[in-house]
Amino acid sequence: VDKIIQHCQANDPRKDTGELILDNNDLERERGITILSKNVSVNYKDVKINIIDTPGHADFGGEVERVLKMADGVLLLVDAFEGPMPQTRFVLGKAIELGLKPIVVVNKVDKENCTPDLVQESVFELMFNLDASEDQLEFETIYGSSKLGWMSTDWKKQTDNLVPLLDAVLENIPEAPYREGSPQMQITSLDFSSFKGRIAIGRVFRGDLHVGQDYMLCKAEGQKKVRIKELYIFKGLGREEVKTVRSGDLCAIIGIEDFEIGDTIADLNQPEALTRIEVDEPTMSMLFTINNSPFFGKEGKFVTSRHLRDRLYKETEKNLALRVENTDKEDRFNVFGRGVLHLSVLIETMRREGYELQVGKPQVIIKEIDGKKHEPFETLVIDVPEDYSGKAIELVTMRKGDLLVMEPKGDLQHLEFDIPSRGLIGLRNNILTATAGSAVMTHRFREFLPFKGEIPSRLKGSLISSEQGPSTAFALNRLQDRGKFFVSPNDIIYKGQVIGEHSRDNDLEVNLVKGKQLTNMRKSGTDDAMKIAPKIVFSLEEAMEYLAEDEFLEVTPLSLRMRKFK
């Protein structure tokens, strides 16, 4: 997308926009993935092309389902070495259901050992398996390297620009249709400006919209008269104010309050609502509660249950796949999402905004179907060096995973499993440890299937602090044979905090605050230099997956701590 923007000169050449122009939020840049859908427009050969960038992970599927309705065609980007990934299947399946015809772009053909022709065949097979129509299967394929800034219809013939790709877009993707009749527009996204309030974004489905006119807003229950105060269309990376917007174009509307994603703006006299956006159901839930540890309020700005409630309900307005439920206690909320990644991005965003909260262990959602318990199952793909493949298979099968595919891929073994979502919680840590960090794991929700029985959870118990205060090197050194620690000398800890992993399966209370007993008597022995193993540092997802049933994860803007709550 960056190269298309630069080729069409949609950005201001005087400003340095850097790389990843659209993935401009800190979390997206750090993780190297797209989390939110965004749109820009470019002009090529006097044709305006609107580009919508969507995430690929099933965890952020709500973003994809929401914006795909605005598209007339799709560019499917596939890596020339890796081929279609599990998340490719997810997004492509959604596009094919809507009858969109893809242009396949095989990227990174400058990589060593890449196989662009085989990748093109595997995309064809994938589309065939997804029940694509004859017309969709006759897709155009473009090869190239975005990093080097070239695209071509033949990967062996290198060019020096993106013209083949942009020409293919003009040839294969139909022009936005102009539909006559009364105006209709579905709100698919929202933005907020501190000056102008909430901004509704969507694509005009039929008719034209005019500034200053009254329209009917069709909500999930009931209708409401609204007036458009300002209209904007997307131009380059910014917006341009206009008086009217024609059918088929994307626009942003100011002046409508109290709307939700999925509502329709329709004619005042004969309002017709478009069908609301369907979003797949959540598969995981977590308990969110206020931070009531001894260190509460020391690092965050927003610590009360009122702050937490308002923030969670505000998130559900734009994050369609998220659901929040109140519990019997006013300071506890059940939050439902698409997976650990989906929920961890919400928690990470909140802690960066200055919130303090505690979360419980992620739980999968169990459904009753025909009187039987059903649980979510996922397809898990692991690419791992051959020496470690046995270890990876053993770990997955311990958690009720079934091996479906095992084939060599370059110097790696490509393994595919069918596994309950419960088995995935905490699996990534174990597999990375067993394979010395060389495994690449991806997984995708498949369907609800009958419950598979108990899965062994964490095998080791916890080391729990029995005192509050700074931990001492003396105590850490003496207790090293008891397990591995998550704290280093002089870290301030409190009673009930989980400070390490016990070497056995039971929990053990230890005192890390106790220092060396000093006297004025001279001792004959000398102190040996202490050799303390470095502490284990968890990322947010690793800590969420590591939790036991009776533990909370305390999340503050500066630290992550685990603690027992019973």
C-alpha positions as CSV (number, residue, x, y, z in Angstrom):
1,V,0.0,0.0,0.0
2,D,2.9,2.4,0.8
3,K,4.3,1.9,-2.7
4,I,0.9,2.5,-4.4
5,I,0.5,5.7,-2.4
6,Q,4.0,6.8,-3.4
7,H,3.6,5.8,-7.0
8,C,0.3,7.8,-7.4
9,Q,1.8,10.7,-5.4
10,A,-1.1,10.7,-2.9
11,N,1.1,11.7,-0.1
12,D,2.7,15.1,0.4
13,P,6.3,14.8,-1.0
14,R,7.5,17.5,1.5
15,K,6.6,15.3,4.5
16,D,8.5,12.2,5.5
17,T,5.8,9.6,6.1
18,G,8.2,6.8,6.8
19,E,7.3,3.2,6.3
20,L,4.0,1.5,7.1
21,I,2.0,4.6,6.3
22,L,-1.4,3.0,7.2
23,D,-0.3,0.9,10.2
24,N,0.3,4.1,12.2
25,N,-0.8,3.0,15.6
26,D,2.0,2.1,18.1
27,L,0.8,-1.4,18.7
28,E,0.5,-2.2,15.0
29,R,4.1,-1.0,14.4
30,E,5.5,-3.0,17.4
31,R,3.8,-6.3,16.5
32,G,4.1,-5.9,12.7
33,I,0.4,-6.7,12.1
34,T,-2.6,-4.8,11.0
35,I,-5.3,-4.5,13.8
36,L,-7.7,-1.8,12.6
37,S,-9.2,-1.3,9.1
38,K,-8.2,1.9,7.4
39,N,-8.9,3.5,4.0
40,V,-7.1,5.9,1.7
41,S,-7.7,7.0,-1.9
42,V,-5.3,7.4,-4.8
43,N,-5.7,8.7,-8.4
44,Y,-4.3,6.7,-11.3
45,K,-4.9,7.5,-15.0
46,D,-7.7,9.9,-13.8
47,V,-9.5,7.1,-12.0
48,K,-10.1,7.4,-8.2
49,I,-9.2,4.2,-6.4
50,N,-10.3,3.7,-2.8
51,I,-8.1,1.3,-0.9
52,I,-9.2,-0.4,2.3
53,D,-6.5,-2.2,4.4
54,T,-7.9,-5.0,6.5
55,P,-6.3,-7.2,9.2
56,G,-5.6,-10.8,8.4
57,H,-6.0,-12.5,11.8
58,A,-9.3,-14.2,12.6
59,D,-9.0,-12.5,16.1
60,F,-9.8,-9.1,14.4
61,G,-12.4,-10.6,12.1
62,G,-14.9,-8.0,13.2
63,E,-12.9,-5.4,11.4
64,V,-12.9,-7.5,8.2
65,E,-16.6,-8.3,8.2
66,R,-17.4,-4.7,8.8
67,V,-15.5,-3.2,5.8
68,L,-15.7,-5.9,3.1
69,K,-19.2,-4.8,2.2
70,M,-17.7,-1.6,1.0
71,A,-15.4,-3.3,-1.5
72,D,-15.9,-4.1,-5.2
73,G,-12.8,-6.4,-5.5
74,V,-9.8,-7.6,-3.4
75,L,-6.1,-7.8,-3.7
76,L,-4.9,-10.9,-2.0
77,L,-1.3,-10.6,-0.8
78,V,0.6,-13.8,-0.4
79,D,4.3,-14.4,0.5
80,A,6.3,-16.1,-2.2
81,F,8.0,-18.4,0.3
82,E,5.4,-19.0,3.0
83,G,2.4,-19.4,0.7
84,P,-1.2,-19.1,2.0
85,M,-1.3,-18.8,5.8
86,P,-4.2,-19.9,8.1
87,Q,-5.3,-16.2,8.3
88,T,-5.3,-16.0,4.4
89,R,-8.0,-18.6,4.4
90,F,-10.1,-16.6,6.8
91,V,-10.1,-13.3,4.9
92,L,-10.4,-15.0,1.5
93,G,-13.3,-17.0,2.6
94,K,-15.2,-13.9,3.7
95,A,-14.4,-12.2,0.3
96,I,-15.5,-15.2,-1.8
97,E,-18.8,-15.4,0.2
98,L,-19.6,-11.8,-0.9
99,G,-18.8,-12.7,-4.6
100,L,-15.7,-10.5,-4.9
101,K,-13.1,-11.5,-7.5
102,P,-9.5,-11.4,-6.2
103,I,-6.3,-10.3,-7.9
104,V,-3.6,-12.4,-6.3
105,V,-0.4,-10.6,-5.6
106,V,2.6,-12.9,-4.9
107,N,5.0,-10.6,-2.9
108,K,8.6,-11.0,-1.8
109,V,9.8,-12.9,-4.9
110,D,13.3,-11.6,-4.1
111,K,13.5,-14.0,-1.1
112,E,15.8,-17.0,-1.3
113,N,14.3,-20.5,-1.9
114,C,10.9,-18.9,-2.8
115,T,8.5,-20.8,-5.1
116,P,6.1,-18.3,-6.7
117,D,4.6,-20.8,-9.1
118,L,3.8,-23.3,-6.4
119,V,2.3,-20.5,-4.3
120,Q,0.0,-19.5,-7.1
121,E,-1.2,-23.1,-7.4
122,S,-1.8,-23.4,-3.7
123,V,-3.9,-20.2,-3.8
124,F,-5.9,-21.8,-6.6
125,E,-6.4,-24.9,-4.5
126,L,-7.4,-22.9,-1.5
127,M,-10.0,-20.9,-3.5
128,F,-11.4,-24.2,-5.0
129,N,-11.7,-25.6,-1.5
130,L,-13.6,-22.4,-0.4
131,D,-16.2,-23.1,-3.2
132,A,-15.2,-20.2,-5.4
133,S,-17.2,-19.7,-8.7
134,E,-15.7,-20.3,-12.2
135,D,-15.3,-16.6,-12.7
136,Q,-13.5,-16.1,-9.3
137,L,-11.1,-19.0,-10.2
138,E,-10.0,-17.2,-13.3
139,F,-8.1,-14.7,-11.2
140,E,-5.2,-12.5,-12.4
141,T,-1.8,-13.1,-10.7
142,I,0.8,-10.4,-10.3
143,Y,4.3,-11.1,-9.0
144,G,6.8,-8.7,-7.5
145,S,8.6,-7.3,-4.6
146,S,7.0,-4.3,-2.8
147,K,10.2,-3.7,-0.9
148,L,12.1,-3.1,-4.1
149,G,9.1,-1.3,-5.6
150,W,8.3,-3.4,-8.7
151,M,5.4,-5.7,-9.9
152,S,5.2,-7.8,-13.1
153,T,2.9,-10.4,-14.6
154,D,5.9,-12.8,-14.8
155,W,8.2,-13.1,-11.8
156,K,11.3,-13.8,-13.8
157,K,10.9,-10.4,-15.7
158,Q,11.7,-7.6,-13.2
159,T,10.3,-4.2,-13.9
160,D,11.0,-0.9,-12.1
161,N,7.4,0.3,-11.1
162,L,4.0,-0.8,-10.0
163,V,2.2,-0.1,-13.3
164,P,1.3,-3.8,-14.0
165,L,-0.5,-4.0,-10.6
166,L,-2.4,-0.8,-11.0
167,D,-3.4,-1.7,-14.6
168,A,-4.7,-5.0,-13.4
169,V,-6.8,-3.2,-10.8
170,L,-8.4,-1.0,-13.5
171,E,-9.0,-4.0,-15.8
172,N,-10.3,-6.6,-13.3
173,I,-12.1,-4.7,-10.6
174,P,-15.5,-3.2,-11.8
175,E,-16.2,0.5,-11.6
176,A,-18.2,1.6,-8.6
177,P,-21.9,1.1,-9.7
178,Y,-24.1,4.2,-9.7
179,R,-27.5,3.1,-8.4
180,E,-30.5,5.5,-9.0
181,G,-33.1,5.9,-6.4
182,S,-33.7,7.1,-2.8
183,P,-30.4,7.5,-0.8
184,Q,-29.1,4.6,1.3
185,M,-25.8,4.4,3.2
186,Q,-24.7,1.9,5.8
187,I,-22.4,3.1,8.6
188,T,-19.4,0.7,8.7
189,S,-16.9,2.6,10.7
190,L,-16.7,5.5,13.1
191,D,-14.2,8.1,14.0
192,F,-14.0,10.8,16.7
193,S,-12.9,14.4,16.7
194,S,-12.7,16.4,19.9
195,F,-14.0,19.4,17.9
196,K,-16.8,17.9,15.8
197,G,-17.9,14.8,17.9
198,R,-18.6,11.4,16.4
199,I,-18.0,10.9,12.6
200,A,-19.9,8.3,10.7
201,I,-18.0,6.6,7.8
202,G,-19.5,4.4,5.1
203,R,-20.1,3.8,1.4
204,V,-23.1,5.3,-0.3
205,F,-25.1,2.3,-1.6
206,R,-27.8,4.1,-3.6
207,G,-28.7,7.7,-4.6
208,D,-26.8,10.8,-3.5
209,L,-26.2,12.5,-0.1
210,H,-26.4,16.3,0.3
211,V,-25.2,18.6,3.1
212,G,-28.0,20.3,5.1
213,Q,-30.7,17.8,4.2
214,D,-32.7,15.7,6.6
215,Y,-32.5,12.0,6.5
216,M,-33.8,9.1,8.6
217,L,-31.4,7.0,10.6
218,C,-32.6,3.4,10.8
219,K,-31.3,1.8,14.0
220,A,-31.6,-1.7,15.3
221,E,-34.7,-0.7,17.1
222,G,-36.7,2.3,15.8
223,Q,-35.8,5.3,13.6
224,K,-34.6,8.8,14.1
225,K,-34.6,12.0,12.0
226,V,-31.0,13.4,11.5
227,R,-29.4,16.2,9.5
228,I,-26.1,16.1,7.7
229,K,-24.0,19.1,8.8
230,E,-20.7,18.4,6.9
231,L,-19.7,15.8,4.2
232,Y,-16.2,14.7,3.5
233,I,-14.7,12.3,0.8
234,F,-11.4,10.6,1.2
235,K,-8.6,12.2,-0.9
236,G,-5.0,10.8,-0.6
237,L,-4.3,10.3,3.1
238,G,-6.7,13.1,4.2
239,R,-10.3,14.2,3.6
240,E,-11.8,16.9,1.5
241,E,-15.1,18.7,2.3
242,V,-17.8,18.4,-0.4
243,K,-21.5,19.4,-0.8
244,T,-22.7,16.1,-2.3
245,V,-21.5,12.5,-2.5
246,R,-22.5,10.1,-5.3
247,S,-23.5,6.5,-5.0
248,G,-20.5,4.1,-4.8
249,D,-18.1,6.5,-3.1
250,L,-16.9,6.4,0.5
251,C,-17.6,9.4,2.7
252,A,-17.4,10.7,6.3
253,I,-20.5,12.4,7.8
254,I,-20.5,15.0,10.7
255,G,-23.6,16.0,12.5
256,I,-25.2,12.7,13.3
257,E,-25.2,11.8,17.0
258,D,-26.3,8.5,18.7
259,F,-25.5,6.1,15.8
260,E,-24.0,2.6,15.9
261,I,-22.0,0.6,13.3
262,G,-24.5,-1.2,11.1
263,D,-27.2,1.6,11.1
264,T,-28.5,2.9,7.7
265,I,-28.9,6.5,6.7
266,A,-32.0,6.5,4.4
267,D,-34.6,8.7,2.7
268,L,-36.7,10.8,5.2
269,N,-40.1,9.9,3.6
270,Q,-39.5,6.2,2.5
271,P,-36.7,4.9,4.7
272,E,-35.4,1.4,3.7
273,A,-32.8,-0.2,6.0
274,L,-29.9,-2.3,4.6
275,T,-29.4,-5.7,6.3
276,R,-27.2,-5.3,9.4
277,I,-23.6,-6.5,9.5
278,E,-23.3,-10.1,10.7
279,V,-20.3,-10.8,12.9
280,D,-19.0,-14.2,13.9
281,E,-19.5,-15.1,17.6
282,P,-16.8,-14.7,20.3
283,T,-14.9,-17.9,21.3
284,M,-13.2,-16.7,24.6
285,S,-14.1,-14.8,27.7
286,M,-12.1,-13.1,30.5
287,L,-13.0,-11.6,33.8
288,F,-12.0,-7.9,34.1
289,T,-12.1,-6.3,37.5
290,I,-10.6,-3.3,39.3
291,N,-7.1,-3.5,40.7
292,N,-7.4,-4.1,44.5
293,S,-3.8,-5.2,45.1
294,P,-1.7,-3.5,47.9
295,F,-0.1,-1.4,45.1
296,F,-3.3,-0.1,43.5
297,G,-3.3,3.5,42.2
298,K,0.5,3.9,42.3
299,E,1.0,3.9,38.5
300,G,-2.3,4.4,36.7
301,K,-4.6,7.4,36.3
302,F,-8.0,5.5,35.9
303,V,-8.5,2.9,38.7
304,T,-12.2,2.9,39.7
305,S,-14.9,0.6,38.5
306,R,-16.7,3.5,36.9
307,H,-13.7,4.2,34.7
308,L,-13.4,0.6,33.8
309,R,-17.1,0.2,32.9
310,D,-17.2,3.3,30.8
311,R,-14.0,2.3,28.9
312,L,-15.2,-1.2,28.2
313,Y,-18.6,-0.1,26.9
314,K,-17.0,2.6,24.8
315,E,-14.8,-0.1,23.2
316,T,-17.9,-2.2,22.2
317,E,-19.1,0.7,20.0
318,K,-16.4,0.3,17.5
319,N,-15.0,-3.2,18.2
320,L,-17.9,-5.3,16.8
321,A,-16.6,-8.7,17.8
322,L,-16.3,-7.7,21.5
323,R,-19.1,-8.2,24.0
324,V,-19.2,-7.0,27.7
325,E,-21.5,-8.4,30.4
326,N,-22.1,-7.2,33.9
327,T,-21.8,-9.8,36.7
328,D,-23.4,-9.9,40.2
329,K,-20.6,-7.7,41.5
330,E,-20.5,-4.1,40.3
331,D,-16.7,-4.0,39.9
332,R,-16.5,-7.2,37.8
333,F,-17.2,-7.6,34.0
334,N,-17.1,-10.6,31.7
335,V,-15.5,-9.6,28.4
336,F,-16.0,-11.9,25.4
337,G,-13.7,-11.8,22.3
338,R,-12.4,-13.8,19.4
339,G,-9.2,-15.1,21.0
340,V,-6.3,-14.3,23.4
341,L,-4.8,-11.9,20.8
342,H,-8.0,-9.9,20.4
343,L,-8.4,-9.5,24.2
344,S,-4.7,-8.8,24.8
345,V,-4.7,-5.9,22.3
346,L,-7.6,-4.3,24.2
347,I,-5.8,-4.8,27.5
348,E,-2.5,-3.4,26.1
349,T,-4.4,-0.3,24.6
350,M,-6.1,0.3,28.0
351,R,-2.8,0.1,30.0
352,R,-1.2,2.6,27.6
353,E,-4.1,5.0,28.2
354,G,-3.4,4.9,31.9
355,Y,-5.8,2.2,33.2
356,E,-5.1,-0.1,36.1
357,L,-7.1,-3.4,36.1
358,Q,-6.9,-7.1,36.9
359,V,-7.9,-9.9,34.5
360,G,-8.5,-13.6,35.1
361,K,-7.4,-16.6,33.1
362,P,-8.9,-16.7,29.6
363,Q,-11.9,-19.2,29.4
364,V,-13.3,-20.7,26.2
365,I,-17.0,-20.4,25.6
366,I,-18.8,-23.8,26.0
367,K,-22.2,-24.1,24.1
368,E,-25.1,-26.5,24.6
369,I,-26.1,-27.9,21.2
370,D,-28.8,-30.7,21.2
371,G,-28.2,-31.2,24.9
372,K,-24.4,-31.9,24.4
373,K,-21.5,-29.7,25.5
374,H,-19.7,-28.2,22.5
375,E,-16.4,-26.2,22.5
376,P,-14.5,-24.2,19.9
377,F,-11.9,-26.0,17.8
378,E,-9.1,-24.4,15.8
379,T,-6.7,-25.3,13.0
380,L,-3.2,-25.0,14.3
381,V,-0.2,-24.7,11.9
382,I,3.4,-25.1,13.2
383,D,6.5,-24.7,11.0
384,V,9.4,-26.1,12.9
385,P,12.9,-27.4,12.1
386,E,12.9,-31.2,11.6
387,D,15.0,-31.9,14.8
388,Y,12.2,-30.5,17.0
389,S,9.1,-31.7,15.1
390,G,8.7,-34.8,17.4
391,K,8.7,-32.6,20.5
392,A,6.1,-30.2,19.0
393,I,3.8,-33.1,18.0
394,E,4.1,-34.6,21.5
395,L,3.1,-31.3,23.2
396,V,0.1,-30.7,20.9
397,T,-1.2,-34.3,21.3
398,M,-1.0,-34.0,25.1
399,R,-3.5,-31.2,24.7
400,K,-6.0,-33.3,22.6
401,G,-4.6,-32.1,19.3
402,D,-4.9,-34.4,16.2
403,L,-2.2,-34.3,13.5
404,L,-3.7,-33.8,10.1
405,V,-0.8,-32.9,7.8
406,M,3.0,-33.4,8.0
407,E,5.1,-32.3,5.1
408,P,8.5,-30.8,4.4
409,K,8.6,-27.1,3.4
410,G,12.2,-26.0,2.6
411,D,14.3,-26.9,5.6
412,L,11.2,-26.9,7.9
413,Q,8.6,-29.4,8.8
414,H,5.0,-28.1,8.2
415,L,2.6,-29.5,10.7
416,E,-1.2,-29.0,10.8
417,F,-3.4,-30.0,13.7
418,D,-7.0,-29.9,14.8
419,I,-7.1,-28.8,18.4
420,P,-9.6,-27.5,21.0
421,S,-9.2,-23.8,21.8
422,R,-8.7,-24.7,25.4
423,G,-5.6,-26.7,24.5
424,L,-4.0,-23.6,22.8
425,I,-4.0,-21.5,26.0
426,G,-0.5,-21.6,27.3
427,L,0.7,-23.9,24.5
428,R,2.9,-21.2,22.7
429,N,5.2,-20.9,25.7
430,N,5.8,-24.6,26.0
431,I,6.4,-25.1,22.3
432,L,8.8,-22.1,22.0
433,T,10.8,-23.5,25.0
434,A,10.9,-27.0,23.6
435,T,12.0,-25.9,20.1
436,A,14.5,-23.3,21.3
437,G,12.3,-20.5,19.9
438,S,12.4,-21.7,16.3
439,A,8.8,-22.7,15.9
440,V,6.3,-20.4,14.0
441,M,2.7,-20.9,15.2
442,T,-0.5,-19.7,13.7
443,H,-4.1,-20.8,14.4
444,R,-7.6,-20.0,13.2
445,F,-11.0,-20.7,14.6
446,R,-12.8,-23.5,12.7
447,E,-16.1,-24.5,14.4
448,F,-17.8,-25.7,17.6
449,L,-17.5,-29.5,18.1
450,P,-18.4,-31.9,20.9
451,F,-16.4,-31.4,24.1
452,K,-13.2,-33.5,24.2
453,G,-12.7,-34.1,27.9
454,E,-10.2,-32.7,30.4
455,I,-7.0,-31.2,29.2
456,P,-4.0,-31.1,31.6
457,S,-3.2,-27.5,32.5
458,R,0.0,-26.1,33.9
459,L,2.1,-28.9,35.5
460,K,4.0,-26.8,38.0
461,G,2.8,-24.9,41.1
462,S,3.5,-21.3,42.0
463,L,6.0,-19.7,44.4
464,I,4.1,-17.1,46.4
465,S,5.5,-14.2,48.5
466,S,4.7,-14.4,52.2
467,E,5.9,-10.8,53.0
468,Q,5.8,-7.4,51.5
469,G,8.9,-5.3,50.7
470,P,12.0,-5.3,48.4
471,S,13.3,-8.8,47.5
472,T,16.9,-9.5,48.6
473,A,19.6,-11.2,46.6
474,F,20.4,-13.3,49.7
475,A,17.0,-14.9,49.8
476,L,16.8,-15.4,46.0
477,N,20.2,-17.1,46.1
478,R,19.2,-19.5,48.9
479,L,15.8,-20.4,47.3
480,Q,17.0,-21.0,43.7
481,D,16.6,-24.7,44.0
482,R,12.9,-24.2,44.7
483,G,12.1,-23.1,41.2
484,K,12.5,-20.2,38.7
485,F,11.8,-16.6,39.7
486,F,9.9,-13.8,38.0
487,V,11.5,-11.1,40.1
488,S,15.1,-9.8,40.5
489,P,16.8,-8.4,43.6
490,N,15.3,-5.1,45.0
491,D,12.0,-5.5,43.1
492,I,9.2,-4.5,45.5
493,I,6.8,-7.4,46.1
494,Y,3.7,-7.9,48.2
495,K,2.1,-10.7,50.2
496,G,0.2,-13.1,47.9
497,Q,2.1,-12.1,44.7
498,V,3.2,-15.0,42.4
499,I,7.0,-14.5,42.3
500,G,8.1,-17.7,40.6
501,E,7.3,-21.2,39.3
502,H,7.7,-24.0,41.8
503,S,9.8,-27.0,40.7
504,R,6.9,-29.3,42.0
505,D,3.2,-29.3,41.3
506,N,2.1,-27.7,44.6
507,D,2.1,-24.0,45.6
508,L,4.7,-22.9,48.1
509,E,4.9,-19.7,50.2
510,V,8.5,-18.3,50.4
511,N,10.0,-15.2,52.1
512,L,12.1,-13.2,49.6
513,V,12.4,-10.2,51.9
514,K,14.5,-11.8,54.6
515,G,18.1,-10.6,54.5
516,K,21.3,-12.0,55.9
517,Q,21.5,-12.0,59.7
518,L,24.4,-9.7,60.5
519,T,26.2,-9.7,63.9
520,N,29.4,-8.0,65.2
521,M,31.0,-11.4,65.7
522,R,33.7,-12.3,63.3
523,K,33.0,-15.4,61.1
524,S,35.6,-17.8,59.9
525,G,33.8,-18.5,56.5
526,T,33.9,-16.0,53.7
527,D,30.9,-15.0,51.5
528,D,30.9,-16.7,48.1
529,A,29.8,-14.5,45.2
530,M,26.1,-15.0,44.5
531,K,25.1,-16.5,41.1
532,I,21.5,-15.6,40.6
533,A,19.7,-16.8,37.4
534,P,18.1,-13.9,35.5
535,K,14.3,-13.5,36.1
536,I,11.8,-14.8,33.6
537,V,10.1,-11.8,31.8
538,F,6.6,-12.4,30.4
539,S,4.9,-10.5,27.6
540,L,1.2,-9.7,28.2
541,E,-0.1,-12.7,26.2
542,E,2.4,-15.1,27.9
543,A,1.3,-13.9,31.3
544,M,-2.4,-14.2,30.4
545,E,-1.9,-17.8,29.3
546,Y,0.4,-18.7,32.2
547,L,-2.3,-17.8,34.9
548,A,-3.8,-20.6,37.0
549,E,-7.5,-20.8,37.8
550,D,-7.1,-19.1,41.2
551,E,-4.8,-16.2,39.9
552,F,-5.3,-12.7,38.6
553,L,-3.0,-10.8,36.4
554,E,-2.6,-7.2,37.6
555,V,-2.1,-4.9,34.7
556,T,-0.8,-1.3,35.2
557,P,0.8,1.1,32.8
558,L,4.3,0.2,34.1
559,S,4.1,-3.4,35.3
560,L,2.5,-6.8,35.0
561,R,2.2,-8.9,38.2
562,M,0.5,-12.2,38.9
563,R,-1.2,-12.8,42.3
564,K,-3.4,-15.3,44.1
565,F,-6.9,-14.0,44.8
566,K,-8.2,-16.7,47.2
